[in-house]
Amino acid sequence: MIVLSKEEFEINREEYVALIKKGAIFIYPTDTIYGIGCLATDTKAVKKIRTIKKRPKAPFSVIVPSKEWIYKNCLVNEKAEEWIKKLPGPYTLILKLKNKKAVSEEVNKNIGTIGVRIPKHWFTKYVEEAGLVLITTSVNVSVEDYMTSLEDLDDRIRTKTDFLIYDGEISGRPSTIVDLTGKEPKVINR
């Protein structure tokens, strides 16, 4: 696995975006914690992340390139609009998915909803510029501690990822989940 600083990633970002488009599994920083991801339309790569995390069924969330992506691919009511205005930020918004082809069916296991994020973090700029939709899930084997620094990266994950963008220790918490699929928003704190 290649470990990159922010500067190294920025200098060579086109090379790494090309790797992502070819199915790379990688670790990246967000505004809350480190995430492990891949291109959300790449079924084979999404399945690899399921295997790495030992998470065969639960849906994954995605980082999207823009609010426009959300409006184009998800059902958005007035209550959802209020939350979308808070993006970028430390939220995962659960919305009904109207464009089933926007992500691989392996992302959400055909449940009809999707968790979307736009982190308030420098990495998001590159997601937007490349127009990527990425899996975003904590860097850990399910139910174990998530990664906050390079020192606590689990070797079972390290050996199965292509590269890591390291931005120092992140001492945040996973994003707040807001379920916007019902009549009223339901905030789920972890």
Summary of the structure (lengths in Angstrom):
residues: 190
radius of gyration: 15.5
end to end distance: 30.0
largest distance: 45.5
contacts: 582
relative contact order: 0.25
helix: 32%
strand: 24%
